[in-house]
Amino acid sequence: MAANARDQLTGAGEARAPRPATVAPPHPLATSPAEEDVADGMPRGAATHDTAAEHGTTASTVTAGGRAGAGTARTPASTAPMPVPLPDTAGARDTPQPLTAHGCWYPSVDPSGRYVAFICDRGGVPQLWTGPVDGPEVHLLDSDPHPVKEVAWSPDGRWIAYTTAPGGGEHTRVLCVRPDGTGRHVLAGAEPGSSAHLGCWQHDGSAVAVTVAEPVLIPGGADTEEEPAPAEPGLADPHTYTVARPAGWAARDGRAVLLGGPHYGDASPTARLPEEGGGGTSQAPPRREMFTPVPSRPLDGAPTRGERVPDAGFPGSETQGSEARGSEALDTHEGEGGEVASDGAAGGGLAAYLVDPLGVTAPVLLAVERGAATLRVCDIRRDGRLVLVRRGPRGRREALVVRTADLRTTFALPVADGDPWIGRFSLDGTTLWLRSDAAREFAALFAVRLDPGGTRLGVTVAAQREDCGLELLSFGRDGHTAALAWNVRGASELEVTDITAASAGGTPAGPRRAVPLPHEVVTRIARADSRTGLVLALSGSQRRPGLWWQSEGPALRTEWSSRDEDAVPPGRPPVRPVPLRLTARDGLPLSGWYYRAPGRGPGEPAPCVVHLHGGPEEQERPVFNPLYHKLLGRGVDVFAPDVRGSSGHGRSFVDADLGTGRFAAITDVADCAAHVVASGLADPTRLAVMGRSYGGYLVMASLVWHPDLFRTGVAACGMSDFATFYAGTEPWIAESAAHKYGHPEHDRELLHALSPMTGIDALRVPFLAVHGEHDTNVPPGESEQFVRAARERGLEADLLMLRDEGHDFLRADNRRIFRRAAADWIERHLVG
């Protein structure tokens, strides 16, 4: 982390002193390393695994069901993860001078239900901690400065798996550590330039699923780093604002680079290449069919509660229903001359493996997607013969049931965006519970009845609501309890219900018991057990994110989560927003949350910032936002709307910005500004627009499409030109973005018309850009070129580059710098 704002702006900074390695007290369920024949956190027999993985074969592997078998699965050397030991970095019981107003989120509970692993930024960066649900003591398990993203405690209590983002960038790796802080090692993603994501644990805790990004071939001549931008009058030193890129990252030929997979949806290690693919590299533009789901299409008719869902046919099959898909063999990957290719670099992709945390047995391949945007193993049936996989680009997610014996897909169903943990197999394996919006406006709880081989016998809707969607789904260890969190106009309503075989057969799940919540939004449910109760991650307009424990009676805040009164310094409490509803000029209903600066009269128009969230599929929620609090303290109101494309308002609303609908989304921003002015809340001469990621794109687009509406704009990590965005972003991000924004080749003219750089000559007002130096989602060049163009036209424009950050600003000092810089800029141009 940088020591001060000057380090952020100049790139200067002192070397970090190594942190002392201290050991946390042992967890009651932790097993001594000596009991499992390991040395320094790694098995003594790890050399056998190294040899097997190196050659891509296994003499004796462990199947998904935990049974040993000869040559069960091949593990290609290009992607199979290998454990890398790390020194123990468990911290002391607390950090020196911890942040009082800290956040705790993403809980995962141990088998006893008494302890929870979670992410907390009390040390200034999101790190891995553990603590009891009913006690004050917490322990830091990994003191490295790399932000932690996800956490999963193993079902046997021996390991905690977690994901980190080295340097704060977009590439992540999966690690394991024992609950006492020992045995820390990298499971996947240790190689430079690689990336790995966490899946589910096997139910006996013997292995964990991970997804690894395979190498991606870049067009020739793209293996050099980007040269610094030429210095211009008034622009800061180019070495500050043009950071070194990874090899092959940005110095491309200007053409979009997608993953280039053959058929979107093949979940096998082999797949047929497009004929025009030139051998399968990503040099040729991919066909549009790549973005059309192959295994399934939306079901016909929206079922009511307990109603049987009609079977859906699969494209390319002559029969209807699951039987056709269940017997369908996967495509083969043929190279030139008809020879089956065994390499894994046909344009790149994602591979999912089952990994032994001890490293004794080689990884088992579960699924591979050429040209995949996402791939996550969400559950493994207890006999190990079936896995539940979530895959697909945003807006086109699908759930797959895959047989581990031959990697064939036996069932597929469209599922909703949002939380990736979409469902779970029942204890007896006869039912698959899914959160899905198939043929629906809002997501509901689906029950899929399966035969022993994974073929669908029937699909019913077990729980639904007419005007809101199922957002989070969690299950108890007893297999009979489920917790359902519903998104009701941005706030959460939580229920606990019983799920049984009768529910899967058409009887609605229930009865459902409502759980009172002390704050507005549930962000994660760690446990829904009738014996140990619920562990919840909550956020609200009056507090920082924290964890609550609910067994009997009202939910109780864990003692190590920050108190409500510590959310902000004394003297200025958080503002509770009020909902606003309006109608766009084409008749589409819009809504948002309005924050009124303290001390201002109800009839007094105020300077106002229209703040736009990212996604576009994110949703504005009534939760405490330190940036809003900072702006309100400067006497500036904030209106945070959901323009078309946002989630939480039904699938039609999410899809309303597709294609040319994006022009209407830009117009929505102007309509939102006009509404707060017409309502007497905002001063029409003192309006600003601000946003992050896709919201940053909308900021730039609004400034050039409506040049006389706003006095200034602040964009963080926004796209300024779709052509350069597609050429510089990660290929799997480009793959997912193509469905939402448009194909970089087929929709070239549309994307050019939608790009803010196309209309840069219309820009009239000062502009501030903020970007993370390690952002490979939206490359920093997107901000650099917009700022440079604004300055060339004589406008005031600045760029703040945050060190050790990627697309999300995760470090406390960087977030403070961002908030202060943005608030200073807005105050200067709107207030004084």
C-alpha positions in Angstrom: 0.0 0.0 0.0 1.2 3.5 -0.7 2.0 5.7 2.3 0.3 8.8 1.0 -1.5 10.5 -1.8 1.8 11.7 -3.4 2.9 8.0 -3.8 -0.4 7.4 -5.6 0.2 10.2 -8.1 3.9 9.8 -8.7 4.4 6.1 -8.4 7.0 6.7 -5.6 6.9 4.5 -2.6 9.2 2.9 0.0 9.8 -0.8 0.0 7.6 -2.7 2.3 9.1 -4.3 5.3 8.3 -8.0 5.7 5.6 -8.8 8.2 6.5 -11.0 11.1 5.2 -14.5 10.8 3.2 -15.3 13.9 0.9 -18.2 14.5 -2.7 -17.9 15.5 -4.0 -20.2 18.3 -5.1 -23.6 17.1 -8.7 -24.1 16.0 -10.5 -26.9 17.9 -11.0 -28.9 14.7 -7.6 -28.4 13.3 -5.5 -31.5 12.7 -1.8 -31.5 13.4 0.4 -31.6 10.3 2.1 -34.6 11.7 -1.1 -36.6 11.7 -1.3 -36.3 7.9 2.3 -36.9 7.1 3.2 -33.4 5.9 6.3 -31.3 6.2 6.1 -27.5 6.2 2.4 -27.6 5.3 3.0 -29.9 2.3 2.8 -33.7 2.0 6.1 -35.6 1.9 4.8 -37.5 -1.1 4.2 -34.3 -3.2 7.0 -35.3 -5.7 4.7 -38.0 -7.1 2.1 -35.4 -7.8 4.6 -33.1 -9.5 5.7 -35.8 -11.8 2.2 -36.8 -12.7 1.0 -33.3 -13.4 4.1 -32.5 -15.4 3.3 -35.3 -17.9 -0.5 -34.7 -17.9 -1.3 -38.3 -16.8 -1.9 -40.0 -13.5 -0.9 -43.5 -12.5 -3.4 -43.4 -9.6 -5.8 -40.6 -9.1 -8.8 -39.9 -6.9 -12.1 -39.7 -8.7 -14.7 -37.0 -7.9 -16.3 -39.4 -5.5 -13.1 -39.8 -3.5 -12.3 -43.3 -4.8 -8.9 -44.2 -6.2 -8.7 -45.4 -9.8 -6.2 -46.0 -12.5 -6.0 -43.2 -15.0 -9.4 -41.8 -14.1 -8.7 -38.4 -15.7 -6.0 -36.8 -17.6 -4.7 -33.5 -16.3 -3.1 -31.4 -19.1 0.2 -30.0 -18.0 -0.7 -26.6 -19.4 -3.4 -25.9 -16.8 -3.4 -28.6 -14.1 -2.8 -26.7 -10.8 0.1 -27.7 -8.6 0.4 -26.7 -4.9 3.1 -24.2 -4.1 4.1 -23.9 -0.4 4.2 -20.5 1.2 5.6 -19.4 4.6 3.1 -19.1 7.4 1.9 -15.6 7.8 -0.8 -15.9 10.4 -1.1 -12.6 12.3 -1.5 -11.8 15.9 -4.9 -11.7 17.5 -5.4 -8.2 16.2 -3.5 -5.7 14.0 -1.8 -2.6 15.3 -4.2 0.4 15.3 -7.0 -1.4 13.4 -9.7 0.6 11.6 -12.6 1.3 14.0 -15.0 1.6 11.1 -14.2 -1.7 9.4 -16.3 -4.1 7.4 -16.7 -7.9 7.7 -18.2 -9.9 4.9 -18.2 -13.2 3.0 -18.6 -15.6 6.0 -18.0 -19.4 5.8 -18.8 -21.5 8.9 -16.9 -24.5 10.2 -18.7 -27.9 10.7 -19.5 -27.1 14.4 -21.3 -23.9 13.5 -19.3 -22.1 16.3 -16.5 -20.5 14.2 -16.6 -18.5 11.0 -14.0 -17.6 8.5 -14.6 -14.2 6.8 -13.1 -11.3 5.0 -12.3 -8.1 7.0 -10.5 -4.9 6.2 -9.8 -3.8 9.7 -6.1 -3.9 8.8 -6.6 -1.6 5.8 -7.0 -4.3 3.1 -9.4 -7.2 2.8 -7.8 -10.2 4.6 -8.7 -13.6 5.9 -9.8 -13.8 9.5 -11.5 -16.3 11.8 -13.5 -15.9 15.0 -16.3 -17.4 17.1 -19.8 -16.4 16.4 -20.5 -15.7 20.0 -17.1 -14.4 21.3 -14.8 -11.3 20.8 -11.5 -13.0 19.8 -10.5 -12.9 16.1 -7.4 -14.2 14.4 -5.7 -13.1 11.2 -4.7 -16.1 9.1 -2.9 -14.4 6.2 -1.2 -11.1 6.7 -0.1 -10.8 3.1 -1.2 -7.5 1.5 -3.1 -9.2 -1.4 -6.8 -8.6 -1.1 -9.0 -11.6 -0.3 -12.1 -12.1 -2.5 -13.8 -15.4 -1.5 -13.6 -17.9 1.5 -14.8 -21.5 1.9 -14.2 -23.6 5.1 -13.9 -27.3 4.3 -16.8 -29.6 5.4 -14.4 -31.6 7.6 -13.0 -28.4 9.2 -9.4 -29.1 8.3 -8.8 -26.4 5.7 -9.9 -23.0 4.7 -9.7 -22.3 1.0 -9.7 -18.7 -0.2 -9.1 -16.5 -3.3 -6.7 -13.6 -3.4 -5.9 -10.9 -6.0 -2.1 -10.3 -6.0 -1.3 -6.7 -6.3 -5.0 -5.9 -6.3 -5.3 -6.8 -9.9 -7.8 -8.9 -11.8 -5.9 -12.1 -11.9 -6.6 -14.2 -8.8 -5.2 -17.4 -7.2 -6.7 -20.0 -4.8 -4.9 -20.8 -1.5 -5.5 -23.1 1.4 -4.6 -22.7 5.0 -5.3 -24.6 8.2 -7.6 -22.9 10.8 -4.6 -22.3 13.1 -2.8 -20.4 10.3 -0.3 -23.1 9.4 0.2 -25.1 6.1 -0.5 -22.1 3.9 0.0 -22.9 0.2 -1.2 -21.9 -3.3 -3.6 -24.5 -4.8 -3.9 -22.8 -8.3 -2.9 -19.7 -10.1 0.6 -19.5 -8.8 2.2 -19.2 -12.3 2.8 -15.6 -13.5 0.0 -14.4 -15.7 -2.4 -17.2 -14.7 -5.7 -16.9 -12.9 -7.7 -19.3 -10.8 -11.1 -19.1 -9.1 -12.6 -21.0 -6.2 -15.4 -23.6 -6.5 -17.1 -25.8 -4.0 -15.6 -28.4 -1.6 -16.3 -32.1 -2.0 -18.7 -33.0 0.8 -16.2 -35.1 2.8 -13.6 -32.2 2.6 -11.0 -34.3 0.7 -10.8 -32.0 -2.3 -11.9 -28.6 -3.5 -12.9 -27.5 -7.0 -10.9 -24.7 -8.7 -11.2 -23.1 -12.1 -8.1 -22.2 -14.0 -7.8 -19.8 -16.9 -5.9 -21.5 -19.7 -3.3 -19.7 -21.8 -4.7 -17.5 -24.5 -2.9 -17.1 -27.9 -2.5 -13.4 -28.9 -2.1 -12.3 -32.5 1.5 -12.1 -33.7 3.5 -9.0 -32.8 1.7 -8.6 -29.5 4.3 -9.8 -27.1 5.8 -6.5 -26.2 4.8 -4.1 -23.4 2.9 -0.9 -24.2 5.2 2.1 -24.8 4.6 5.1 -22.5 2.3 7.7 -23.9 4.0 10.8 -25.2 4.2 13.7 -22.8 1.9 16.6 -23.4 1.7 20.1 -21.9 0.0 19.9 -18.5 -0.2 16.1 -18.5 1.6 14.3 -15.7 4.7 12.3 -16.4 3.7 9.4 -18.7 5.6 6.9 -16.6 3.2 7.7 -13.8 0.0 7.3 -15.8 1.1 4.6 -18.3 2.1 1.7 -16.2 3.9 -1.4 -17.5 1.5 -3.9 -18.9 1.9 -7.7 -18.8 3.4 -9.1 -22.0 0.9 -9.2 -24.8 -1.7 -7.3 -22.9 -2.1 -4.0 -24.7 0.3 -3.7 -27.7 -2.1 -5.5 -30.0 -3.1 -4.8 -33.6 -6.3 -3.0 -32.7 -8.5 -5.9 -33.3 -10.6 -7.4 -30.5 -9.3 -10.5 -29.0 -11.9 -12.9 -27.6 -11.4 -16.4 -26.4 -12.4 -17.8 -29.8 -14.1 -20.9 -28.6 -15.9 -23.1 -31.2 -19.4 -23.8 -29.8 -20.4 -21.8 -26.8 -21.3 -24.4 -24.2 -19.1 -27.4 -24.7 -18.2 -28.6 -21.2 -15.6 -31.2 -22.3 -11.8 -31.1 -22.7 -12.2 -31.3 -26.5 -14.4 -29.3 -28.9 -14.7 -28.9 -32.7 -13.1 -25.7 -34.1 -14.9 -23.4 -36.5 -13.9 -24.0 -40.0 -12.8 -20.5 -40.6 -10.8 -20.4 -37.4 -7.5 -20.9 -39.1 -6.4 -23.7 -36.9 -8.3 -22.4 -33.9 -6.4 -19.3 -32.9 -8.1 -16.2 -31.8 -6.8 -14.2 -34.8 -10.0 -14.6 -36.8 -13.1 -12.9 -35.6 -15.3 -15.5 -33.8 -18.7 -16.4 -35.2 -21.8 -14.9 -33.6 -23.1 -18.5 -32.9 -20.4 -18.6 -30.2 -22.7 -16.5 -28.1 -25.8 -18.6 -28.6 -26.2 -21.3 -25.9 -26.2 -24.7 -27.3 -27.4 -27.1 -24.5 -30.8 -25.4 -23.8 -33.1 -22.7 -24.6 -35.6 -20.9 -22.3 -38.5 -23.0 -21.3 -41.9 -22.3 -22.8 -44.3 -20.8 -20.4 -43.8 -19.3 -17.0 -44.9 -21.9 -14.4 -46.8 -21.0 -11.3 -46.0 -22.3 -7.8 -45.8 -26.1 -7.8 -46.5 -26.3 -11.5 -44.5 -28.6 -13.7 -42.1 -26.9 -16.0 -42.4 -28.1 -19.6 -39.5 -29.9 -21.0 -37.3 -27.9 -23.4 -35.7 -29.2 -26.6 -32.1 -28.7 -27.3 -30.9 -27.1 -30.6 -29.5 -29.7 -32.9 -31.4 -32.6 -31.4 -34.2 -34.5 -33.1 -36.1 -35.2 -29.9 -37.4 -33.1 -27.1 -36.6 -33.3 -23.4 -33.7 -34.4 -21.2 -33.4 -37.8 -22.8 -32.0 -36.3 -26.0 -29.3 -34.4 -24.2 -28.5 -37.2 -21.8 -27.4 -39.5 -24.6 -25.6 -36.8 -26.6 -21.9 -37.3 -26.9 -19.7 -34.2 -26.7 -18.0 -32.8 -29.8 -14.4 -33.7 -30.5 -11.6 -31.2 -31.1 -10.2 -32.0 -34.5 -7.0 -30.4 -35.8 -5.8 -30.2 -39.3 -6.1 -33.5 -41.3 -8.7 -34.8 -38.9 -6.2 -35.5 -36.1 -7.6 -35.1 -32.6 -5.7 -32.2 -30.9 -4.7 -32.7 -27.3 -3.3 -29.2 -26.7 -5.3 -26.7 -24.7 -4.5 -23.5 -26.4 -7.1 -23.2 -29.2 -7.8 -19.6 -28.3 -7.8 -20.3 -24.6 -10.6 -21.2 -22.1 -11.3 -22.3 -18.6 -10.7 -25.7 -17.0 -12.3 -26.9 -13.7 -10.4 -29.4 -11.5 -10.9 -31.2 -8.3 -7.8 -30.6 -6.2 -6.5 -32.4 -3.1 -5.4 -29.7 -0.6 -2.6 -32.0 0.6 -1.3 -32.5 -2.9 -1.0 -36.2 -2.5 -3.2 -37.0 -5.5 -3.2 -35.3 -8.9 -6.0 -32.9 -9.9 -9.0 -34.5 -11.5 -10.4 -32.7 -14.6 -14.1 -31.9 -14.2 -14.9 -29.6 -17.1 -13.3 -27.5 -19.8 -14.9 -24.7 -21.8 -13.2 -23.3 -25.0 -14.3 -19.8 -25.3 -15.9 -19.7 -21.9 -16.7 -16.4 -20.2 -17.2 -18.1 -16.7 -17.0 -21.6 -15.3 -17.6 -22.5 -11.7 -18.2 -25.8 -10.0 -21.1 -25.1 -7.5 -21.7 -28.5 -6.0 -20.6 -32.2 -6.2 -23.1 -35.0 -5.6 -22.1 -37.1 -2.6 -21.3 -40.1 -4.7 -19.0 -38.0 -6.9 -20.7 -39.0 -10.1 -22.3 -35.7 -10.9 -21.2 -32.0 -10.6 -23.2 -28.8 -10.9 -21.5 -26.2 -13.1 -22.4 -22.6 -13.7 -21.2 -21.2 -17.0 -21.8 -18.5 -19.6 -21.6 -14.8 -20.2 -23.7 -12.3 -18.3 -27.3 -12.4 -19.2 -26.8 -15.9 -20.6 -25.8 -18.0 -17.6 -26.6 -21.7 -17.5 -26.6 -24.5 -15.0 -25.1 -27.8 -16.2 -25.2 -31.2 -14.6 -22.0 -33.0 -15.8 -21.1 -36.7 -15.4 -17.6 -37.0 -14.0 -17.0 -40.4 -15.6 -17.1 -39.1 -19.2 -17.7 -35.3 -18.7 -21.0 -35.5 -20.6 -23.7 -32.9 -19.9 -26.9 -34.6 -18.8 -29.0 -31.5 -18.1 -28.9 -27.8 -18.7 -31.2 -24.9 -17.6 -30.8 -21.1 -17.9 -30.1 -19.4 -14.5 -30.1 -15.9 -13.3 -27.1 -13.5 -13.0 -26.0 -12.4 -9.6 -24.7 -14.7 -6.9 -22.7 -17.5 -8.6 -23.7 -20.2 -6.0 -26.8 -21.2 -7.9 -27.9 -24.4 -6.2 -27.1 -27.8 -4.7 -27.9 -31.5 -4.9 -30.1 -33.1 -2.3 -28.5 -35.5 0.1 -29.9 -38.5 -1.8 -28.9 -37.0 -5.1 -32.4 -37.3 -6.6 -33.1 -33.6 -6.6 -31.2 -30.5 -7.8 -32.3 -27.3 -6.2 -31.6 -24.2 -8.4 -32.0 -20.5 -8.3 -33.2 -19.8 -11.9 -35.1 -17.3 -14.0 -35.8 -19.8 -16.8 -38.9 -18.5 -18.7 -39.5 -16.0 -15.9 -39.3 -12.3 -15.2 -37.9 -13.0 -11.7 -35.7 -15.8 -10.3 -37.4 -18.5 -8.3 -36.4 -21.7 -6.5 -36.6 -24.6 -9.0 -36.6 -28.3 -8.1 -35.1 -30.6 -10.7 -35.7 -34.4 -10.3 -32.9 -36.5 -11.6 -32.4 -40.2 -12.2 -29.2 -41.8 -10.9 -27.4 -40.9 -14.2 -28.3 -37.3 -14.0 -31.0 -37.3 -16.6 -33.9 -34.9 -15.9 -37.2 -36.5 -14.8 -39.1 -33.3 -14.2 -38.8 -29.7 -13.2 -41.0 -27.7 -10.9 -41.0 -24.3 -9.2 -40.9 -24.9 -5.4 -40.9 -21.2 -4.2 -41.5 -17.9 -6.0 -42.8 -14.4 -5.7 -44.7 -12.5 -8.3 -42.9 -9.1 -8.1 -39.4 -9.8 -6.9 -36.6 -12.3 -7.5 -34.8 -14.9 -5.4 -31.3 -13.4 -4.9 -29.5 -15.7 -2.5 -29.9 -19.4 -1.7 -28.3 -21.4 1.1 -28.8 -24.8 2.6 -28.3 -26.5 5.9 -26.1 -29.5 6.6 -29.2 -31.4 7.5 -30.2 -31.3 3.8 -33.8 -30.3 4.7 -33.5 -26.6 5.4 -33.0 -23.7 3.0 -32.7 -20.0 3.4 -34.1 -17.8 0.7 -33.3 -14.1 0.4 -35.6 -12.1 -1.9 -34.7 -8.8 -3.5 -37.7 -6.5 -2.8 -37.1 -3.2 -4.6 -33.5 -3.1 -3.4 -34.0 -4.3 0.1 -33.8 -8.0 1.3 -36.5 -10.2 2.8 -35.2 -13.4 4.3 -37.1 -16.7 4.8 -36.3 -20.1 6.1 -38.1 -23.1 4.7 -38.1 -26.9 4.6 -37.3 -28.6 1.4 -38.3 -32.3 0.9 -38.9 -34.9 -1.8 -42.5 -33.7 -1.9 -41.3 -30.2 -2.8 -39.4 -31.6 -5.8 -42.5 -33.6 -6.9 -44.7 -30.5 -7.2 -45.7 -29.6 -3.6 -44.5 -26.1 -2.8 -41.7 -25.8 -0.3 -42.7 -24.6 3.1 -44.0 -23.5 5.3 -41.7 -20.4 5.0 -40.7 -18.6 8.2 -39.8 -14.9 7.9 -36.5 -13.9 9.6 -36.5 -10.2 10.9 -33.4 -8.3 9.7 -31.7 -5.5 11.7 -30.5 -3.9 8.4 -31.7 -3.6 4.9 -29.6 -5.9 2.7 -28.4 -9.5 3.0 -25.2 -10.0 1.0 -24.4 -13.7 1.9 -26.0 -16.5 3.9 -23.3 -18.8 5.3 -25.5 -21.4 7.0 -29.2 -22.3 7.2 -29.2 -25.1 9.8 -32.0 -25.9 12.1 -29.5 -26.9 14.8 -26.9 -24.0 14.6 -29.0 -21.3 13.0 -28.0 -18.7 10.4 -24.8 -16.7 9.9 -25.6 -13.7 7.8 -23.6 -10.9 6.1 -25.6 -7.7 6.3 -25.3 -4.2 5.0 -27.4 -1.2 5.6 -27.7 2.5 5.2 -26.7 3.1 8.8 -23.7 0.8 9.1 -20.6 -0.8 7.6 -20.9 -4.4 6.3 -20.9 -6.9 9.2 -21.8 -10.5 10.3 -24.8 -11.5 12.4 -25.7 -14.8 14.1 -29.3 -15.9 14.4 -30.3 -19.0 16.3 -33.3 -18.3 18.4 -34.9 -14.8 18.5 -33.5 -11.8 16.8 -30.2 -11.8 14.9 -27.2 -10.8 17.0 -24.2 -8.8 15.7 -20.9 -10.7 16.1 -18.7 -8.9 18.6 -15.9 -8.4 16.2 -18.1 -6.7 13.5 -18.0 -2.9 13.8 -20.8 -1.3 15.7 -23.5 0.8 14.0 -22.3 3.9 15.9 -18.8 3.5 14.5 -19.8 3.6 10.9 -18.8 7.3 10.7 -17.0 9.7 13.0 -19.2 11.3 15.7 -21.2 14.4 14.9 -22.6 13.5 11.4 -24.7 10.3 11.3 -25.3 8.5 8.0 -28.1 9.7 5.9 -30.9 7.3 5.3 -31.9 7.5 1.6 -35.5 7.8 0.3 -36.7 6.0 -2.8 -37.6 8.0 -5.9 -39.6 6.8 -8.9 -39.8 8.3 -12.3 -40.7 7.5 -15.9 -38.2 7.7 -18.8 -39.2 9.6 -21.9 -40.1 6.3 -23.6 -42.4 5.3 -20.8 -40.1 2.8 -19.0 -40.4 3.1 -15.2 -37.1 4.0 -13.4 -36.2 4.3 -9.8 -33.4 5.2 -7.4 -32.3 6.4 -4.0 -32.0 10.0 -3.0 -29.6 11.2 -0.3 -30.3 14.7 1.1 -27.4 16.6 2.6 -28.0 17.4 6.3 -29.2 20.8 7.2 -30.9 21.6 3.9 -34.5 22.7 3.8 -37.0 20.5 1.9 -37.8 23.3 -0.6 -34.2 24.4 -1.3 -32.7 23.1 -4.5 -29.2 21.7 -3.9 -26.1 20.9 -5.8 -26.5 17.3 -6.8 -24.4 14.4 -8.1 -26.1 11.7 -10.2 -24.1 8.6 -9.3 -24.3 5.6 -11.7 -23.4 2.1 -10.6 -21.4 -0.5 -12.6 -22.4 -3.7 -14.3 -24.6 -2.7 -16.1 -26.4 -5.4 -14.2 -25.5 -4.1 -10.7 -28.3 -2.5 -8.6 -28.3 0.5 -6.4 -29.1 -0.7 -2.8 -29.9 1.2 0.4 -26.4 0.5 2.0 -23.9 2.8 3.5 -21.6 4.3 0.9 -18.6 6.2 2.3 -18.3 8.1 -1.0 -21.9 9.4 -0.7 -21.2 10.3 3.0 -18.2 12.3 1.9 -20.2 14.2 -0.7 -23.1 14.8 1.6 -20.6 16.3 4.1 -19.6 18.9 1.4 -23.2 20.0 1.1 -23.9 18.0 -2.1 -27.0 15.8 -2.5 -26.7 12.4 -4.3 -29.2 10.6 -6.5 -28.3 7.0 -7.3 -30.7 5.6 -9.9 -31.1 2.3 -11.6 -31.1 3.0 -15.4 -32.2 0.3 -17.8 -29.9 -2.7 -17.7 -29.8 -2.8 -13.9 -30.8 -5.9 -12.0 -33.5 -6.3 -9.4 -36.3 -5.1 -11.7 -36.9 -8.2 -13.8 -35.2 -9.8 -16.7 -36.9 -7.5 -19.3 -35.4 -4.4 -17.5 -32.0 -6.0 -17.6 -32.2 -6.7 -21.3 -33.7 -3.3 -22.1 -30.2 -1.8 -22.9 -29.1 -4.5 -25.3 -28.1 -3.3 -28.8 -29.4 0.1 -29.7 -31.1 0.1 -26.3 -27.9 1.5 -24.9 -28.7 4.9 -26.4 -31.9 4.9 -24.3 -29.8 4.0 -21.2 -27.7 7.2 -21.8 -30.9 9.1 -22.2 -32.1 7.6 -18.9 -29.3 9.5 -17.2 -30.6 12.8 -18.5 -34.1 11.9 -17.5 -33.0 11.2 -14.0 -31.3 14.6 -13.8 -34.4 16.3 -15.1 -36.6 14.5 -12.5 -34.6 15.6 -9.5 -34.7 19.2 -10.9 -38.4 19.1 -11.6 -39.0 17.7 -8.1 -37.4 20.8 -6.6 -34.6 18.8 -5.0 -31.7 19.7 -7.3 -30.4 23.0 -8.7 -30.3 22.7 -12.5 -27.2 24.9 -12.7 -25.2 22.7 -10.2 -25.5 19.1 -11.5 -22.6 16.6 -11.8 -22.5 13.0 -12.9 -20.2 10.4 -11.4 -19.9 6.6 -11.8 -17.6 3.6 -11.8 -16.9 0.9 -14.4 -20.0 0.8 -16.7 -21.1 3.8 -14.6 -17.9 5.5 -15.7 -18.7 4.8 -19.3 -22.2 6.4 -18.8 -20.5 9.4 -17.2 -18.4 10.0 -20.4 -21.3 9.2 -22.7 -23.6 11.6 -20.8 -21.1 14.4 -21.0 -20.8 14.2 -24.8 -24.4 13.3 -25.5 -25.8 15.9 -23.1 -23.0 18.5 -23.0 -25.0 21.3 -21.4 -26.7 19.3 -18.7 -23.8 18.7 -16.2 -21.1 21.1 -14.9 -18.6 18.3 -14.4 -18.1 14.6 -14.4 -16.0 12.0 -12.5 -15.5 8.6 -14.0 -13.7 5.7 -12.3 -12.5 2.8 -14.5 -14.8 3.6 -17.3 -14.7 2.6 -21.0 -14.2 5.5 -23.4 -13.9 3.5 -26.7 -15.3 0.1 -27.2 -12.8 -0.8 -29.9 -9.8 -0.1 -27.6 -11.7 -1.7 -24.7 -12.1 -5.0 -26.6 -8.5 -4.9 -27.8 -7.1 -4.4 -24.3 -9.4 -6.3 -21.9 -9.0 -9.9 -20.8 -10.3 -12.2 -23.5 -12.8 -13.9 -21.2 -14.1 -10.5 -20.2 -14.5 -9.6 -23.9 -16.3 -12.8 -24.4 -18.9 -11.9 -21.7 -19.1 -8.3 -22.7 -19.9 -9.1 -26.3 -23.4 -10.3 -25.4 -24.2 -7.2 -23.4 -22.6 -4.4 -25.5 -22.3 -5.9 -29.0 -19.9 -8.0 -30.9 -16.6 -6.2 -31.7 -16.7 -7.3 -35.3 -20.3 -7.8 -36.3 -21.5 -4.7 -34.3 -18.5 -2.5 -35.1 -20.6 0.5 -36.4 -23.0 0.4 -33.4 -20.1 0.2 -30.9 -18.3 3.1 -32.7 -21.5 5.2 -32.4 -21.9 4.3 -28.7 -18.2 5.2 -27.8 -17.7 8.5 -25.9 -14.5 9.1 -27.8 -16.5 9.3 -31.0 -18.3 12.4 -29.6 -15.4 13.9 -27.7 -15.6 17.2 -29.7 -18.9 17.9 -27.9 -17.3 17.8 -24.4 -17.7 21.2 -22.7 -17.0 20.7 -19.0 -14.1 19.7 -16.6 -13.5 16.0 -16.2 -11.8 13.8 -13.6 -10.8 10.2 -14.3 -9.7 7.7 -11.6 -8.2 4.3 -12.4 -6.4 1.4 -10.8 -3.0 0.8 -12.3 -3.4 -3.0 -12.5 -6.9 -2.9 -14.0 -7.0 -5.5 -16.8 -10.8 -5.5 -16.9 -11.1 -2.0 -18.2 -7.5 -1.0 -19.2 -6.2 2.3 -17.8 -5.7 3.5 -21.3 -9.5 4.0 -21.5 -9.2 6.9 -19.0 -5.9 8.1 -20.3 -7.1 8.6 -23.9 -10.3 10.5 -22.8 -8.3 12.8 -20.5 -5.7 13.4 -23.2 -8.4 14.2 -25.8 -10.1 16.6 -23.3 -6.8 18.4 -22.7 -6.1 18.7 -26.4 -9.4 20.6 -26.7 -8.4 23.1 -24.0 -10.6 21.6 -21.2 -9.6 21.0 -17.6 -9.1 17.2 -17.2 -7.1 15.2 -14.6 -6.3 11.5 -14.0 -5.7 9.9 -10.7 -4.0 6.5 -10.9 -4.2 4.4 -7.8 -1.3 2.2 -7.0 -1.7 -1.5 -6.2 -5.4 -1.5 -7.4 -7.2 -3.2 -10.2 -10.8 -2.7 -11.3 -12.1 -2.5 -7.7 -10.5 -0.2 -5.2 -9.9 -2.5 -2.2 -7.3 -0.9 0.0 -8.4 1.5 2.7 -5.8 4.2 2.0 -6.6 4.2 -1.8 -10.3 4.4 -1.1 -9.8 7.4 1.1 -7.6 9.1 -1.5 -10.3 8.4 -4.1 -13.1 9.8 -1.9 -11.2 12.9 -1.0 -10.1 13.6 -4.6 -13.6 13.1 -6.0 -15.3 15.2 -3.2 -12.7 18.0 -3.7 -13.3 18.0 -7.4 -17.1 18.1 -7.1 -17.1 20.8 -4.3 -14.8 23.0 -6.4 -17.0 22.8 -9.5 -20.5 22.7 -7.9 -20.3 24.5 -4.6 -17.3 26.9 -4.5 
